[in-house]
Amino acid sequence: MDFKQLLAYKKGFDLSMKIFNISKSFPKEETDSLTDQIRRSSRSVCANIVEAYRKRRCLNTL
């Protein structure tokens, strides 16, 4: 099983893409601060899931 098949990853990725598309409509003056922070935090959810999955797989092979 791959991390991309995890329900939490799929939902996190879909939500991240929705957040990205919604943030495109934010005012230009918010682009550098608020928009960037929102996009980074939404991507970190999937990154944390992948990291935990890989650590778990590593521990199970020992």
All heavy atoms as TSV, in Angstrom:
chain	resi	resn	atom	element	x	y	z
A	1	MET	N	N	0.851	-1.187	0.000
A	1	MET	CA	C	0.000	0.000	0.000
A	1	MET	C	C	0.892	1.245	0.000
A	1	MET	O	O	1.871	1.315	0.712
A	1	MET	CB	C	-0.905	-0.005	1.219
A	1	MET	CG	C	-1.832	1.164	1.287
A	1	MET	SD	S	-2.919	1.008	2.702
A	1	MET	CE	C	-3.930	2.411	2.488
A	2	ASP	N	N	0.519	2.210	-0.781
A	2	ASP	CA	C	1.246	3.462	-0.911
A	2	ASP	C	C	0.518	4.551	-0.118
A	2	ASP	O	O	-0.691	4.464	0.089
A	2	ASP	CB	C	1.323	3.831	-2.399
A	2	ASP	CG	C	2.279	4.962	-2.664
A	2	ASP	OD1	O	3.286	5.081	-1.964
A	2	ASP	OD2	O	2.002	5.729	-3.607
A	3	PHE	N	N	1.248	5.567	0.327
A	3	PHE	CA	C	0.623	6.639	1.102
A	3	PHE	C	C	-0.461	7.360	0.307
A	3	PHE	O	O	-1.401	7.894	0.877
A	3	PHE	CB	C	1.663	7.634	1.620
A	3	PHE	CG	C	2.345	8.427	0.543
A	3	PHE	CD1	C	1.795	9.610	0.086
A	3	PHE	CD2	C	3.540	8.002	-0.006
A	3	PHE	CE1	C	2.414	10.356	-0.897
A	3	PHE	CE2	C	4.181	8.737	-0.986
A	3	PHE	CZ	C	3.622	9.915	-1.443
A	4	LYS	N	N	-0.353	7.350	-1.033
A	4	LYS	CA	C	-1.348	8.029	-1.862
A	4	LYS	C	C	-2.709	7.333	-1.827
A	4	LYS	O	O	-3.696	7.891	-2.266
A	4	LYS	CB	C	-0.857	8.145	-3.300
A	4	LYS	CG	C	0.299	9.110	-3.439
A	4	LYS	CD	C	0.754	9.227	-4.860
A	4	LYS	CE	C	1.932	10.181	-4.959
A	4	LYS	NZ	N	2.442	10.273	-6.320
A	5	GLN	N	N	-2.748	6.131	-1.308
A	5	GLN	CA	C	-4.005	5.398	-1.196
A	5	GLN	C	C	-4.688	5.625	0.150
A	5	GLN	O	O	-5.819	5.200	0.343
A	5	GLN	CB	C	-3.758	3.898	-1.402
A	5	GLN	CG	C	-3.268	3.585	-2.794
A	5	GLN	CD	C	-2.871	2.129	-2.947
A	5	GLN	OE1	O	-2.671	1.427	-1.968
A	5	GLN	NE2	N	-2.766	1.687	-4.182
A	6	LEU	N	N	-4.005	6.287	1.068
A	6	LEU	CA	C	-4.590	6.567	2.382
A	6	LEU	C	C	-5.709	7.598	2.250
A	6	LEU	O	O	-5.564	8.613	1.562
A	6	LEU	CB	C	-3.523	7.104	3.336
A	6	LEU	CG	C	-2.390	6.156	3.712
A	6	LEU	CD1	C	-1.330	6.916	4.504
A	6	LEU	CD2	C	-2.928	4.993	4.532
A	7	LEU	N	N	-6.803	7.340	2.915
A	7	LEU	CA	C	-7.947	8.250	2.864
A	7	LEU	C	C	-7.569	9.636	3.403
A	7	LEU	O	O	-7.955	10.655	2.828
A	7	LEU	CB	C	-9.120	7.670	3.658
A	7	LEU	CG	C	-10.396	8.497	3.667
A	7	LEU	CD1	C	-10.931	8.682	2.253
A	7	LEU	CD2	C	-11.443	7.826	4.548
A	8	ALA	N	N	-6.802	9.673	4.485
A	8	ALA	CA	C	-6.387	10.961	5.062
A	8	ALA	C	C	-5.556	11.765	4.072
A	8	ALA	O	O	-5.720	12.990	3.955
A	8	ALA	CB	C	-5.602	10.731	6.351
A	9	TYR	N	N	-4.671	11.083	3.334
A	9	TYR	CA	C	-3.844	11.776	2.341
A	9	TYR	C	C	-4.712	12.307	1.204
A	9	TYR	O	O	-4.557	13.448	0.775
A	9	TYR	CB	C	-2.760	10.848	1.783
A	9	TYR	CG	C	-1.896	11.529	0.754
A	9	TYR	CD1	C	-0.819	12.313	1.141
A	9	TYR	CD2	C	-2.178	11.424	-0.603
A	9	TYR	CE1	C	-0.038	12.969	0.198
A	9	TYR	CE2	C	-1.404	12.068	-1.542
A	9	TYR	CZ	C	-0.333	12.839	-1.138
A	9	TYR	OH	O	0.425	13.498	-2.072
A	10	LYS	N	N	-5.620	11.475	0.711
A	10	LYS	CA	C	-6.496	11.902	-0.388
A	10	LYS	C	C	-7.319	13.121	0.003
A	10	LYS	O	O	-7.418	14.089	-0.756
A	10	LYS	CB	C	-7.437	10.764	-0.789
A	10	LYS	CG	C	-6.765	9.628	-1.511
A	10	LYS	CD	C	-7.768	8.548	-1.828
A	10	LYS	CE	C	-7.141	7.337	-2.468
A	10	LYS	NZ	N	-8.122	6.280	-2.746
A	11	LYS	N	N	-7.900	13.078	1.194
A	11	LYS	CA	C	-8.717	14.220	1.644
A	11	LYS	C	C	-7.857	15.459	1.873
A	11	LYS	O	O	-8.255	16.569	1.531
A	11	LYS	CB	C	-9.484	13.851	2.913
A	11	LYS	CG	C	-10.603	12.893	2.650
A	11	LYS	CD	C	-11.474	12.703	3.868
A	11	LYS	CE	C	-12.663	11.827	3.486
A	11	LYS	NZ	N	-13.779	12.038	4.376
A	12	GLY	N	N	-6.679	15.262	2.449
A	12	GLY	CA	C	-5.767	16.385	2.671
A	12	GLY	C	C	-5.319	17.015	1.365
A	12	GLY	O	O	-5.254	18.241	1.241
A	13	PHE	N	N	-5.018	16.176	0.374
A	13	PHE	CA	C	-4.591	16.682	-0.930
A	13	PHE	C	C	-5.718	17.435	-1.616
A	13	PHE	O	O	-5.506	18.532	-2.155
A	13	PHE	CB	C	-4.102	15.525	-1.811
A	13	PHE	CG	C	-3.526	15.984	-3.111
A	13	PHE	CD1	C	-2.220	16.426	-3.183
A	13	PHE	CD2	C	-4.294	15.986	-4.265
A	13	PHE	CE1	C	-1.680	16.861	-4.388
A	13	PHE	CE2	C	-3.768	16.414	-5.468
A	13	PHE	CZ	C	-2.458	16.853	-5.530
A	14	ASP	N	N	-6.924	16.874	-1.598
A	14	ASP	CA	C	-8.075	17.551	-2.212
A	14	ASP	C	C	-8.338	18.901	-1.547
A	14	ASP	O	O	-8.580	19.901	-2.228
A	14	ASP	CB	C	-9.331	16.680	-2.121
A	14	ASP	CG	C	-9.275	15.475	-3.042
A	14	ASP	OD1	O	-8.457	15.475	-3.988
A	14	ASP	OD2	O	-10.063	14.530	-2.819
A	15	LEU	N	N	-8.268	18.916	-0.231
A	15	LEU	CA	C	-8.490	20.168	0.490
A	15	LEU	C	C	-7.390	21.180	0.177
A	15	LEU	O	O	-7.666	22.365	-0.010
A	15	LEU	CB	C	-8.559	19.912	1.997
A	15	LEU	CG	C	-8.898	21.110	2.861
A	15	LEU	CD1	C	-10.244	21.709	2.467
A	15	LEU	CD2	C	-8.900	20.717	4.325
A	16	SER	N	N	-6.172	20.713	0.076
A	16	SER	CA	C	-5.060	21.595	-0.262
A	16	SER	C	C	-5.260	22.236	-1.632
A	16	SER	O	O	-5.006	23.433	-1.822
A	16	SER	CB	C	-3.752	20.800	-0.242
A	16	SER	OG	O	-2.678	21.605	-0.590
A	17	MET	N	N	-5.730	21.450	-2.595
A	17	MET	CA	C	-5.985	21.990	-3.933
A	17	MET	C	C	-7.147	22.995	-3.908
A	17	MET	O	O	-7.085	24.027	-4.585
A	17	MET	CB	C	-6.290	20.862	-4.918
A	17	MET	CG	C	-5.098	19.950	-5.180
A	17	MET	SD	S	-3.598	20.822	-5.672
A	17	MET	CE	C	-4.101	21.491	-7.223
A	18	LYS	N	N	-8.177	22.717	-3.124
A	18	LYS	CA	C	-9.294	23.671	-3.005
A	18	LYS	C	C	-8.815	24.977	-2.391
A	18	LYS	O	O	-9.181	26.061	-2.852
A	18	LYS	CB	C	-10.412	23.066	-2.165
A	18	LYS	CG	C	-11.178	21.989	-2.877
A	18	LYS	CD	C	-12.250	21.400	-1.984
A	18	LYS	CE	C	-12.934	20.230	-2.690
A	18	LYS	NZ	N	-13.913	19.559	-1.832
A	19	ILE	N	N	-7.993	24.872	-1.351
A	19	ILE	CA	C	-7.463	26.067	-0.694
A	19	ILE	C	C	-6.617	26.874	-1.679
A	19	ILE	O	O	-6.715	28.095	-1.745
A	19	ILE	CB	C	-6.643	25.684	0.550
A	19	ILE	CG1	C	-7.587	25.186	1.643
A	19	ILE	CG2	C	-5.794	26.842	1.045
A	19	ILE	CD1	C	-6.896	24.553	2.825
A	20	PHE	N	N	-5.793	26.175	-2.459
A	20	PHE	CA	C	-4.964	26.864	-3.449
A	20	PHE	C	C	-5.828	27.623	-4.448
A	20	PHE	O	O	-5.582	28.795	-4.741
A	20	PHE	CB	C	-4.066	25.859	-4.181
A	20	PHE	CG	C	-3.201	26.501	-5.222
A	20	PHE	CD1	C	-2.047	27.164	-4.864
A	20	PHE	CD2	C	-3.548	26.449	-6.559
A	20	PHE	CE1	C	-1.245	27.766	-5.824
A	20	PHE	CE2	C	-2.763	27.046	-7.529
A	20	PHE	CZ	C	-1.600	27.705	-7.153
A	21	ASN	N	N	-6.870	26.973	-4.968
A	21	ASN	CA	C	-7.733	27.628	-5.956
A	21	ASN	C	C	-8.511	28.794	-5.357
A	21	ASN	O	O	-8.681	29.824	-6.001
A	21	ASN	CB	C	-8.683	26.604	-6.583
A	21	ASN	CG	C	-7.954	25.664	-7.512
A	21	ASN	OD1	O	-7.019	26.054	-8.188
A	21	ASN	ND2	N	-8.366	24.412	-7.535
A	22	ILE	N	N	-8.969	28.631	-4.128
A	22	ILE	CA	C	-9.685	29.735	-3.465
A	22	ILE	C	C	-8.741	30.902	-3.214
A	22	ILE	O	O	-9.113	32.070	-3.397
A	22	ILE	CB	C	-10.331	29.250	-2.150
A	22	ILE	CG1	C	-11.498	28.306	-2.453
A	22	ILE	CG2	C	-10.794	30.427	-1.302
A	22	ILE	CD1	C	-12.048	27.586	-1.237
A	23	SER	N	N	-7.506	30.599	-2.815
A	23	SER	CA	C	-6.559	31.669	-2.489
A	23	SER	C	C	-6.128	32.471	-3.717
A	23	SER	O	O	-5.583	33.563	-3.579
A	23	SER	CB	C	-5.332	31.104	-1.771
A	23	SER	OG	O	-4.585	30.289	-2.637
A	24	LYS	N	N	-6.369	31.954	-4.904
A	24	LYS	CA	C	-6.066	32.713	-6.122
A	24	LYS	C	C	-6.910	33.988	-6.205
A	24	LYS	O	O	-6.499	34.972	-6.816
A	24	LYS	CB	C	-6.345	31.876	-7.367
A	24	LYS	CG	C	-5.329	30.809	-7.644
A	24	LYS	CD	C	-5.717	30.071	-8.914
A	24	LYS	CE	C	-4.802	28.949	-9.239
A	24	LYS	NZ	N	-5.220	28.220	-10.456
A	25	SER	N	N	-8.083	33.948	-5.577
A	25	SER	CA	C	-8.982	35.097	-5.649
A	25	SER	C	C	-8.734	36.124	-4.535
A	25	SER	O	O	-9.421	37.134	-4.477
A	25	SER	CB	C	-10.436	34.631	-5.591
A	25	SER	OG	O	-10.726	34.058	-4.328
A	26	PHE	N	N	-7.759	35.874	-3.667
A	26	PHE	CA	C	-7.448	36.825	-2.600
A	26	PHE	C	C	-6.900	38.115	-3.207
A	26	PHE	O	O	-6.301	38.085	-4.288
A	26	PHE	CB	C	-6.419	36.247	-1.639
A	26	PHE	CG	C	-6.944	35.173	-0.717
A	26	PHE	CD1	C	-8.251	34.729	-0.779
A	26	PHE	CD2	C	-6.116	34.597	0.221
A	26	PHE	CE1	C	-8.723	33.740	0.053
A	26	PHE	CE2	C	-6.575	33.611	1.067
A	26	PHE	CZ	C	-7.881	33.184	0.983
A	27	PRO	N	N	-7.066	39.221	-2.521
A	27	PRO	CA	C	-6.526	40.494	-3.022
A	27	PRO	C	C	-5.008	40.441	-3.200
A	27	PRO	O	O	-4.309	39.728	-2.472
A	27	PRO	CB	C	-6.889	41.502	-1.932
A	27	PRO	CG	C	-7.881	40.836	-1.069
A	27	PRO	CD	C	-7.757	39.366	-1.259
A	28	LYS	N	N	-4.510	41.165	-4.172
A	28	LYS	CA	C	-3.082	41.146	-4.484
A	28	LYS	C	C	-2.212	41.569	-3.304
A	28	LYS	O	O	-1.114	41.053	-3.118
A	28	LYS	CB	C	-2.780	42.057	-5.681
A	28	LYS	CG	C	-2.988	41.377	-6.997
A	28	LYS	CD	C	-2.006	40.235	-7.132
A	28	LYS	CE	C	-2.163	39.581	-8.486
A	28	LYS	NZ	N	-1.486	38.302	-8.549
A	29	GLU	N	N	-2.680	42.488	-2.495
A	29	GLU	CA	C	-1.863	42.948	-1.361
A	29	GLU	C	C	-1.675	41.864	-0.301
A	29	GLU	O	O	-0.790	41.949	0.529
A	29	GLU	CB	C	-2.429	44.225	-0.723
A	29	GLU	CG	C	-3.848	44.110	-0.208
A	29	GLU	CD	C	-4.892	44.472	-1.247
A	29	GLU	OE1	O	-4.550	44.743	-2.404
A	29	GLU	OE2	O	-6.074	44.485	-0.870
A	30	GLU	N	N	-2.508	40.833	-0.347
A	30	GLU	CA	C	-2.381	39.724	0.596
A	30	GLU	C	C	-1.519	38.593	0.045
A	30	GLU	O	O	-1.235	37.630	0.745
A	30	GLU	CB	C	-3.770	39.161	0.948
A	30	GLU	CG	C	-4.665	40.118	1.679
A	30	GLU	CD	C	-4.125	40.488	3.054
A	30	GLU	OE1	O	-3.323	39.724	3.623
A	30	GLU	OE2	O	-4.508	41.547	3.559
A	31	THR	N	N	-1.111	38.681	-1.193
A	31	THR	CA	C	-0.400	37.584	-1.849
A	31	THR	C	C	0.871	37.177	-1.109
A	31	THR	O	O	1.144	36.005	-0.942
A	31	THR	CB	C	-0.046	37.969	-3.297
A	31	THR	OG1	O	-1.256	38.274	-3.983
A	31	THR	CG2	C	0.651	36.840	-4.010
A	32	ASP	N	N	1.655	38.143	-0.664
A	32	ASP	CA	C	2.948	37.819	-0.056
A	32	ASP	C	C	2.836	37.301	1.365
A	32	ASP	O	O	3.669	36.508	1.788
A	32	ASP	CB	C	3.867	39.035	-0.071
A	32	ASP	CG	C	4.266	39.400	-1.485
A	32	ASP	OD1	O	4.278	38.498	-2.337
A	32	ASP	OD2	O	4.547	40.578	-1.732
A	33	SER	N	N	1.830	37.686	2.102
A	33	SER	CA	C	1.781	37.291	3.503
A	33	SER	C	C	0.735	36.210	3.770
A	33	SER	O	O	1.060	35.041	3.961
A	33	SER	CB	C	1.518	38.514	4.379
A	33	SER	OG	O	0.304	39.136	3.974
A	34	LEU	N	N	-0.508	36.583	3.764
A	34	LEU	CA	C	-1.583	35.670	4.149
A	34	LEU	C	C	-1.711	34.500	3.181
A	34	LEU	O	O	-1.776	33.339	3.602
A	34	LEU	CB	C	-2.907	36.432	4.231
A	34	LEU	CG	C	-4.140	35.625	4.609
A	34	LEU	CD1	C	-3.983	35.065	6.011
A	34	LEU	CD2	C	-5.381	36.474	4.513
A	35	THR	N	N	-1.723	34.772	1.905
A	35	THR	CA	C	-1.903	33.710	0.908
A	35	THR	C	C	-0.769	32.699	0.981
A	35	THR	O	O	-1.003	31.491	0.968
A	35	THR	CB	C	-1.976	34.306	-0.506
A	35	THR	OG1	O	-3.005	35.278	-0.537
A	35	THR	CG2	C	-2.275	33.250	-1.533
A	36	ASP	N	N	0.447	33.175	1.074
A	36	ASP	CA	C	1.598	32.279	1.138
A	36	ASP	C	C	1.531	31.383	2.375
A	36	ASP	O	O	1.771	30.175	2.294
A	36	ASP	CB	C	2.888	33.088	1.135
A	36	ASP	CG	C	4.110	32.212	1.109
A	36	ASP	OD1	O	4.173	31.320	0.242
A	36	ASP	OD2	O	4.998	32.417	1.952
A	37	GLN	N	N	1.185	31.966	3.503
A	37	GLN	CA	C	1.109	31.197	4.746
A	37	GLN	C	C	-0.005	30.143	4.684
A	37	GLN	O	O	0.183	28.998	5.119
A	37	GLN	CB	C	0.884	32.133	5.917
A	37	GLN	CG	C	0.960	31.426	7.252
A	37	GLN	CD	C	0.905	32.404	8.408
A	37	GLN	OE1	O	0.938	33.615	8.218
A	37	GLN	NE2	N	0.816	31.879	9.612
A	38	ILE	N	N	-1.143	30.501	4.141
A	38	ILE	CA	C	-2.254	29.559	4.018
A	38	ILE	C	C	-1.876	28.405	3.099
A	38	ILE	O	O	-2.137	27.236	3.401
A	38	ILE	CB	C	-3.524	30.273	3.506
A	38	ILE	CG1	C	-4.082	31.181	4.595
A	38	ILE	CG2	C	-4.571	29.285	3.042
A	38	ILE	CD1	C	-5.208	32.075	4.144
A	39	ARG	N	N	-1.251	28.711	1.986
A	39	ARG	CA	C	-0.852	27.653	1.038
A	39	ARG	C	C	0.185	26.724	1.649
A	39	ARG	O	O	0.101	25.505	1.506
A	39	ARG	CB	C	-0.310	28.270	-0.252
A	39	ARG	CG	C	-1.393	28.883	-1.093
A	39	ARG	CD	C	-0.814	29.530	-2.329
A	39	ARG	NE	N	-1.858	30.102	-3.166
A	39	ARG	CZ	C	-1.620	30.835	-4.239
A	39	ARG	NH1	N	-0.385	31.070	-4.622
A	39	ARG	NH2	N	-2.618	31.318	-4.945
A	40	ARG	N	N	1.164	27.285	2.345
A	40	ARG	CA	C	2.195	26.443	2.960
A	40	ARG	C	C	1.612	25.543	4.041
A	40	ARG	O	O	1.962	24.367	4.131
A	40	ARG	CB	C	3.318	27.298	3.554
A	40	ARG	CG	C	4.295	27.778	2.509
A	40	ARG	CD	C	5.497	28.486	3.111
A	40	ARG	NE	N	5.100	29.808	3.611
A	40	ARG	CZ	C	5.207	30.203	4.875
A	40	ARG	NH1	N	5.726	29.424	5.776
A	40	ARG	NH2	N	4.809	31.405	5.244
A	41	SER	N	N	0.726	26.074	4.847
A	41	SER	CA	C	0.143	25.257	5.918
A	41	SER	C	C	-0.749	24.155	5.357
A	41	SER	O	O	-0.786	23.050	5.893
A	41	SER	CB	C	-0.637	26.129	6.910
A	41	SER	OG	O	-1.750	26.725	6.285
A	42	SER	N	N	-1.445	24.422	4.256
A	42	SER	CA	C	-2.291	23.378	3.675
A	42	SER	C	C	-1.442	22.258	3.064
A	42	SER	O	O	-1.810	21.093	3.131
A	42	SER	CB	C	-3.243	23.958	2.630
A	42	SER	OG	O	-2.560	24.356	1.470
A	43	ARG	N	N	-0.297	22.605	2.506
A	43	ARG	CA	C	0.601	21.574	1.953
A	43	ARG	C	C	1.280	20.767	3.049
A	43	ARG	O	O	1.617	19.596	2.851
A	43	ARG	CB	C	1.667	22.215	1.060
A	43	ARG	CG	C	1.148	22.637	-0.291
A	43	ARG	CD	C	2.280	23.013	-1.226
A	43	ARG	NE	N	3.211	23.967	-0.677
A	43	ARG	CZ	C	3.211	25.273	-0.946
A	43	ARG	NH1	N	2.313	25.778	-1.753
A	43	ARG	NH2	N	4.108	26.058	-0.403
A	44	SER	N	N	1.476	21.371	4.206
A	44	SER	CA	C	2.188	20.667	5.273
A	44	SER	C	C	1.382	19.490	5.825
A	44	SER	O	O	1.960	18.545	6.345
A	44	SER	CB	C	2.570	21.629	6.396
A	44	SER	OG	O	1.443	21.961	7.176
A	45	VAL	N	N	0.073	19.533	5.686
A	45	VAL	CA	C	-0.756	18.420	6.150
A	45	VAL	C	C	-0.368	17.144	5.408
A	45	VAL	O	O	-0.077	16.117	6.018
A	45	VAL	CB	C	-2.261	18.730	5.956
A	45	VAL	CG1	C	-3.113	17.511	6.243
A	45	VAL	CG2	C	-2.678	19.897	6.827
A	46	CYS	N	N	-0.323	17.205	4.093
A	46	CYS	CA	C	0.051	16.031	3.286
A	46	CYS	C	C	1.502	15.646	3.536
A	46	CYS	O	O	1.825	14.454	3.602
A	46	CYS	CB	C	-0.177	16.300	1.806
A	46	CYS	SG	S	-1.921	16.363	1.374
A	47	ALA	N	N	2.363	16.621	3.685
A	47	ALA	CA	C	3.775	16.321	3.935
A	47	ALA	C	C	3.948	15.576	5.250
A	47	ALA	O	O	4.750	14.634	5.341
A	47	ALA	CB	C	4.588	17.610	3.943
A	48	ASN	N	N	3.196	15.956	6.266
A	48	ASN	CA	C	3.277	15.275	7.559
A	48	ASN	C	C	2.738	13.855	7.474
A	48	ASN	O	O	3.270	12.941	8.113
A	48	ASN	CB	C	2.530	16.061	8.633
A	48	ASN	CG	C	3.258	17.326	9.011
A	48	ASN	OD1	O	4.468	17.395	8.914
A	48	ASN	ND2	N	2.511	18.324	9.435
A	49	ILE	N	N	1.685	13.649	6.701
A	49	ILE	CA	C	1.134	12.304	6.520
A	49	ILE	C	C	2.165	11.410	5.833
A	49	ILE	O	O	2.398	10.267	6.249
A	49	ILE	CB	C	-0.187	12.346	5.726
A	49	ILE	CG1	C	-1.281	12.998	6.574
A	49	ILE	CG2	C	-0.607	10.956	5.291
A	49	ILE	CD1	C	-2.559	13.293	5.826
A	50	VAL	N	N	2.801	11.921	4.785
A	50	VAL	CA	C	3.817	11.153	4.054
A	50	VAL	C	C	4.993	10.822	4.974
A	50	VAL	O	O	5.479	9.684	5.000
A	50	VAL	CB	C	4.305	11.923	2.807
A	50	VAL	CG1	C	5.494	11.229	2.169
A	50	VAL	CG2	C	3.177	12.081	1.819
A	51	GLU	N	N	5.442	11.795	5.740
A	51	GLU	CA	C	6.575	11.570	6.638
A	51	GLU	C	C	6.250	10.489	7.671
A	51	GLU	O	O	7.055	9.576	7.907
A	51	GLU	CB	C	6.943	12.872	7.347
A	51	GLU	CG	C	8.122	12.744	8.281
A	51	GLU	CD	C	8.459	14.043	8.990
A	51	GLU	OE1	O	7.824	15.076	8.696
A	51	GLU	OE2	O	9.353	14.013	9.843
A	52	ALA	N	N	5.088	10.562	8.268
A	52	ALA	CA	C	4.684	9.565	9.263
A	52	ALA	C	C	4.537	8.189	8.635
A	52	ALA	O	O	4.939	7.178	9.216
A	52	ALA	CB	C	3.373	9.986	9.919
A	53	TYR	N	N	4.010	8.133	7.426
A	53	TYR	CA	C	3.840	6.859	6.728
A	53	TYR	C	C	5.192	6.211	6.459
A	53	TYR	O	O	5.381	5.011	6.688
A	53	TYR	CB	C	3.075	7.077	5.423
A	53	TYR	CG	C	2.865	5.817	4.621
A	53	TYR	CD1	C	1.820	4.954	4.928
A	53	TYR	CD2	C	3.710	5.485	3.579
A	53	TYR	CE1	C	1.623	3.792	4.200
A	53	TYR	CE2	C	3.516	4.320	2.849
A	53	TYR	CZ	C	2.469	3.486	3.157
A	53	TYR	OH	O	2.285	2.330	2.453
A	54	ARG	N	N	6.130	6.994	5.989
A	54	ARG	CA	C	7.463	6.451	5.675
A	54	ARG	C	C	8.190	5.994	6.935
A	54	ARG	O	O	8.872	4.972	6.935
A	54	ARG	CB	C	8.285	7.482	4.912
A	54	ARG	CG	C	7.785	7.650	3.494
A	54	ARG	CD	C	8.643	8.565	2.684
A	54	ARG	NE	N	8.142	8.624	1.316
A	54	ARG	CZ	C	8.311	9.635	0.514
A	54	ARG	NH1	N	8.992	10.697	0.919
A	54	ARG	NH2	N	7.826	9.619	-0.708
A	55	LYS	N	N	8.055	6.756	8.031
A	55	LYS	CA	C	8.682	6.344	9.292
A	55	LYS	C	C	8.082	5.030	9.778
A	55	LYS	O	O	8.785	4.151	10.248
A	55	LYS	CB	C	8.504	7.420	10.356
A	55	LYS	CG	C	9.444	8.577	10.213
A	55	LYS	CD	C	9.255	9.561	11.336
A	55	LYS	CE	C	10.179	10.741	11.185
A	55	LYS	NZ	N	9.993	11.724	12.256
A	56	ARG	N	N	6.787	4.915	9.658
A	56	ARG	CA	C	6.104	3.704	10.103
A	56	ARG	C	C	6.556	2.504	9.275
A	56	ARG	O	O	6.783	1.416	9.793
A	56	ARG	CB	C	4.595	3.906	9.985
A	56	ARG	CG	C	3.788	2.745	10.466
A	56	ARG	CD	C	2.333	3.081	10.404
A	56	ARG	NE	N	1.548	1.890	10.590
A	56	ARG	CZ	C	0.271	1.767	10.317
A	56	ARG	NH1	N	-0.364	2.807	9.844
A	56	ARG	NH2	N	-0.351	0.652	10.511
A	57	ARG	N	N	6.674	2.699	7.966
A	57	ARG	CA	C	7.113	1.613	7.074
A	57	ARG	C	C	8.554	1.201	7.411
A	57	ARG	O	O	8.894	0.037	7.401
A	57	ARG	CB	C	7.041	2.030	5.610
A	57	ARG	CG	C	5.665	2.330	5.089
A	57	ARG	CD	C	5.033	1.197	4.446
A	57	ARG	NE	N	5.918	0.628	3.427
A	57	ARG	CZ	C	5.596	-0.413	2.713
A	57	ARG	NH1	N	4.435	-0.974	2.877
A	57	ARG	NH2	N	6.436	-0.899	1.825
A	58	CYS	N	N	9.380	2.177	7.736
A	58	CYS	CA	C	10.767	1.910	8.089
A	58	CYS	C	C	10.845	1.091	9.377
A	58	CYS	O	O	11.616	0.145	9.469
A	58	CYS	CB	C	11.495	3.231	8.279
A	58	CYS	SG	S	12.978	3.374	7.320
A	59	LEU	N	N	10.056	1.436	10.373
A	59	LEU	CA	C	10.076	0.729	11.644
A	59	LEU	C	C	9.544	-0.692	11.494
A	59	LEU	O	O	10.005	-1.598	12.183
A	59	LEU	CB	C	9.246	1.490	12.678
A	59	LEU	CG	C	9.829	2.814	13.151
A	59	LEU	CD1	C	8.856	3.518	14.090
A	59	LEU	CD2	C	11.165	2.603	13.857
A	60	ASN	N	N	8.592	-0.888	10.600
A	60	ASN	CA	C	8.025	-2.218	10.420
A	60	ASN	C	C	8.974	-3.159	9.699
A	60	ASN	O	O	8.802	-4.378	9.777
A	60	ASN	CB	C	6.692	-2.140	9.648
A	60	ASN	CG	C	5.582	-1.595	10.508
A	60	ASN	OD1	O	5.657	-1.639	11.725
A	60	ASN	ND2	N	4.555	-1.071	9.868
A	61	THR	N	N	9.952	-2.632	8.983
A	61	THR	CA	C	10.876	-3.501	8.251
A	61	THR	C	C	12.059	-3.920	9.117
A	61	THR	O	O	12.844	-4.762	8.708
A	61	THR	CB	C	11.410	-2.802	6.984
A	61	THR	OG1	O	12.071	-1.600	7.348
A	61	THR	CG2	C	10.288	-2.532	6.003
A	62	LEU	N	N	12.213	-3.303	10.291
A	62	LEU	CA	C	13.342	-3.661	11.174
A	62	LEU	C	C	13.138	-4.961	11.885
A	62	LEU	O	O	12.190	-5.502	12.150
A	62	LEU	CB	C	13.583	-2.543	12.200
A	62	LEU	CG	C	14.037	-1.222	11.607
A	62	LEU	CD1	C	14.164	-0.192	12.717
A	62	LEU	CD2	C	15.356	-1.359	10.888
